[in-house]
Amino acid sequence: IAFFLFLTIYVVGVLINSSIITVICLEVQLHKPMYLFICNLSIVDIFFTSVMVPKLLHMLLSGNHIVSSAQCYTQFYLYIVNITLEDTLLFVMACDRYVAICKPLHYHRILNRRNCSLITIGIWASVVLNSLLVVSLFINMSSCHSNVIHQVFCDVKSLTKTTCTTTQIFFVVLNTEILIFTGIPVMCIFISYVKIFSVISKMKKKESRKKAFSTCSSHITVLSIYYGAGLVGYLIPPYSDVLDSVFHIIYSTIVPVINPIIYSLQNSALQSA
């Protein structure tokens, strides 16, 4: 039953995200900055769930829970890439909404096609290279504890339990990565929305306020679910391996499905396309 449940969720998530990518690519009216970033977010959601779910399905079907070191490090690398891309894209999407509402006259100058292309390429390149740095540092640490991890996939929390030579430089780099790609973006997102709500509250017409808020509602919903779930995962006690595994299974399967549904339901342009 579990196999067919997760298989169904995985297929539905891939199909919905693929549909959004296809629609945005084919419809000229959707060739705008906001939809470019939504398209990239859908690509990341497909990658994210594909890193976790196929291996989980293989485990459920075969009963074989063994993962080779190469598979584990590859999964670890792709996990970091996807999480970091998601954080960065959500930050850029908040900036897009900030410019659209707070600086509407400069929107097309600031977020023109060239700048959006450079932003997108810069995000992917920096995340891919920085994630390589983290994984390469971890691979150089020797494993002296049990090579068994009580998780359905390889992440930082589970892998660090198998090492005995965790170097200071690894955690310095890791914490720097978290600060740059998660901490600073979250802070900037918060500041952006404080300014956005300030501008919306000063609009005289009710229709203008409603329209401005509707352009942000889907992004706010996705932010709440994504970071809310992340906070729940952070609060799980480190000794609770079963609870941690259950959370990561739900997180890696449900969130990539919810994101495109939210953007589809709350965006009239996507619905009409």
C-alpha positions in Angstrom: 0.0 0.0 0.0 2.8 2.4 0.9 4.5 1.7 -2.4 1.5 2.6 -4.5 0.7 5.6 -2.3 4.2 7.2 -2.7 4.3 6.2 -6.4 1.0 8.0 -7.0 2.1 11.1 -5.2 5.4 11.1 -7.1 3.8 10.7 -10.5 1.2 13.4 -9.7 3.9 15.8 -8.5 6.0 15.3 -11.6 3.0 15.6 -14.0 1.7 18.8 -12.4 5.2 20.5 -12.3 5.9 19.3 -15.9 2.6 20.8 -17.0 3.5 24.2 -15.4 6.9 24.2 -17.1 5.3 23.3 -20.5 2.6 25.9 -20.2 5.1 28.7 -19.3 7.5 27.7 -22.1 4.7 27.6 -24.8 2.6 30.6 -23.8 4.2 33.9 -24.9 2.0 35.8 -22.5 3.7 34.0 -19.6 7.2 35.0 -20.7 7.6 37.3 -17.7 10.0 37.3 -14.7 7.5 35.9 -12.2 6.7 32.9 -14.4 10.4 32.3 -15.2 11.1 31.9 -11.5 7.9 29.7 -11.1 9.2 27.6 -14.0 12.6 27.2 -12.3 10.9 26.3 -9.0 8.9 23.6 -10.7 12.1 22.2 -12.2 13.7 22.1 -8.7 10.5 20.5 -7.2 10.8 17.7 -9.8 14.5 17.2 -9.0 13.9 17.3 -5.3 11.2 14.6 -5.2 13.2 12.6 -7.7 16.2 12.5 -5.4 14.2 11.0 -2.6 11.2 9.1 -3.8 12.6 6.6 -6.4 15.1 5.2 -3.8 12.3 5.0 -1.3 10.1 3.1 -3.8 13.0 0.7 -4.5 13.4 0.1 -0.8 9.7 -0.6 -0.3 9.5 -2.9 -3.3 12.7 -4.9 -2.8 13.2 -4.7 0.9 16.8 -3.9 0.2 17.8 -0.9 2.3 21.5 -0.9 1.4 22.9 2.2 -0.3 26.5 2.3 -1.6 28.8 5.2 -0.6 28.7 6.6 -4.1 24.9 6.6 -4.2 24.8 8.1 -0.7 27.2 11.0 -1.5 25.4 11.6 -4.8 22.1 11.8 -3.0 23.6 14.0 -0.3 24.9 16.4 -3.0 21.6 16.6 -4.9 19.7 17.1 -1.7 21.9 20.1 -0.8 21.6 21.5 -4.3 17.8 21.3 -4.3 17.3 22.7 -0.8 19.6 25.6 -1.6 18.0 26.3 -5.0 14.6 26.3 -3.4 15.7 28.8 -0.7 17.3 31.1 -3.3 14.5 31.0 -5.8 11.9 31.8 -3.1 14.1 34.8 -2.2 14.3 36.0 -5.8 10.6 35.6 -6.2 10.1 37.8 -3.1 12.4 40.4 -4.7 10.3 40.2 -7.9 7.1 41.0 -5.9 8.8 43.8 -4.1 9.9 45.5 -7.3 6.5 44.9 -8.9 4.6 46.6 -6.0 7.0 49.0 -4.5 8.8 50.2 -7.7 6.3 49.4 -10.6 7.7 52.1 -12.9 11.1 50.6 -12.8 10.0 46.9 -13.0 10.7 46.3 -16.7 14.1 48.1 -16.4 15.3 46.2 -13.3 13.9 42.8 -14.3 14.4 42.8 -18.0 15.1 39.6 -19.9 18.8 40.0 -19.8 18.9 40.6 -16.0 16.5 37.7 -15.3 18.6 35.3 -17.4 21.8 36.4 -15.6 20.0 36.0 -12.2 18.8 32.5 -13.1 22.2 31.3 -14.5 24.0 32.9 -11.5 21.7 31.0 -9.0 22.2 27.6 -10.6 25.9 28.0 -11.1 26.6 29.3 -7.5 24.5 26.7 -5.9 26.0 23.8 -7.9 29.5 24.9 -7.2 29.0 25.7 -3.5 27.2 22.3 -2.9 30.2 20.6 -4.5 32.5 22.3 -1.9 30.4 21.0 1.0 30.2 17.4 -0.2 33.9 17.3 -1.1 34.8 18.5 2.4 32.6 15.8 3.9 34.0 13.0 1.7 37.5 13.8 3.0 36.3 13.0 6.6 36.9 9.4 7.6 34.1 7.2 8.9 34.9 5.3 12.0 31.5 4.6 13.5 28.8 2.3 12.1 28.1 2.8 8.5 24.4 2.3 9.1 22.3 5.4 8.9 18.8 5.5 10.4 17.3 7.4 7.6 15.7 6.8 4.2 18.2 9.1 2.5 21.6 10.6 3.1 21.6 14.1 4.7 23.9 16.1 6.9 22.3 15.0 10.2 22.5 11.3 9.4 25.9 11.3 7.8 27.7 13.2 10.5 26.7 10.5 13.0 29.0 8.0 11.1 32.2 10.2 11.2 34.7 10.7 13.9 36.9 13.3 12.2 34.5 16.1 11.7 36.8 19.0 11.0 36.2 22.5 12.1 36.5 23.8 8.6 33.6 21.6 7.4 31.2 23.1 9.9 32.5 26.6 9.3 31.8 26.1 5.5 28.4 24.5 6.2 27.3 27.2 8.6 28.5 29.9 6.1 26.5 28.2 3.3 23.4 28.1 5.6 23.9 31.8 6.4 24.4 32.9 2.8 21.7 30.7 1.1 19.1 30.5 3.9 19.6 33.0 6.7 20.2 36.1 4.6 17.4 35.3 2.0 14.9 34.7 4.8 15.8 38.0 6.4 15.5 39.8 3.1 12.2 38.1 2.3 10.8 39.3 5.7 12.1 42.9 5.0 10.6 42.8 1.5 7.2 41.9 2.7 7.2 44.4 5.4 7.8 47.1 2.8 5.2 45.5 0.4 2.5 45.5 3.1 3.4 49.0 4.0 2.9 50.1 0.3 -0.3 48.1 0.0 -1.8 49.6 3.1 -1.2 53.1 1.7 -3.2 52.4 -1.5 -6.4 54.4 -1.6 -8.5 52.1 -3.8 -9.7 48.8 -2.4 -9.4 47.2 -5.8 -5.7 48.2 -6.0 -5.0 46.8 -2.6 -6.8 43.5 -3.4 -5.0 43.1 -6.7 -1.6 43.9 -5.2 -2.1 41.4 -2.4 -3.4 38.7 -4.8 -0.1 38.8 -6.6 1.7 37.9 -3.4 -0.8 35.4 -1.9 0.5 32.3 -3.6 4.2 33.1 -2.8 3.3 33.8 0.9 1.4 30.5 1.1 4.4 28.6 -0.4 6.8 30.4 1.9 4.7 29.5 5.0 4.5 25.8 4.1 8.1 25.5 3.1 9.7 27.3 6.1 7.0 26.1 8.5 7.8 22.5 7.6 11.5 23.3 7.8 11.0 24.6 11.3 9.2 21.5 12.3 12.0 19.4 11.0 14.6 21.5 12.9 12.6 21.1 16.2 12.6 17.3 15.9 14.9 15.9 18.7 18.2 14.6 17.3 17.7 11.2 19.0 14.3 10.6 17.3 15.4 8.8 14.1 11.9 7.3 13.3 10.2 10.7 13.6 12.9 12.3 11.6 12.5 9.7 8.8 8.8 10.1 8.7 9.1 13.9 8.5 11.6 13.8 5.6 9.5 11.3 3.7 6.5 13.5 4.0 8.5 16.7 3.3 10.2 15.3 0.2 6.9 13.9 -1.3 4.2 16.4 -0.3 5.9 19.8 -0.6 6.9 19.4 -4.3 3.2 18.5 -5.1 1.7 21.4 -3.0 3.8 24.1 -4.6 2.5 23.9 -8.2 -1.1 23.4 -7.0 -0.9 26.6 -5.0 0.5 28.6 -7.9 -2.0 27.1 -10.3 -5.1 27.7 -8.1 -4.1 31.2 -7.1 -2.9 32.5 -10.5 -5.5 33.3 -13.1 -3.0 33.6 -15.9 -1.7 30.1 -15.3 -5.3 28.8 -15.1 -6.4 30.4 -18.4 -3.2 29.2 -20.1 
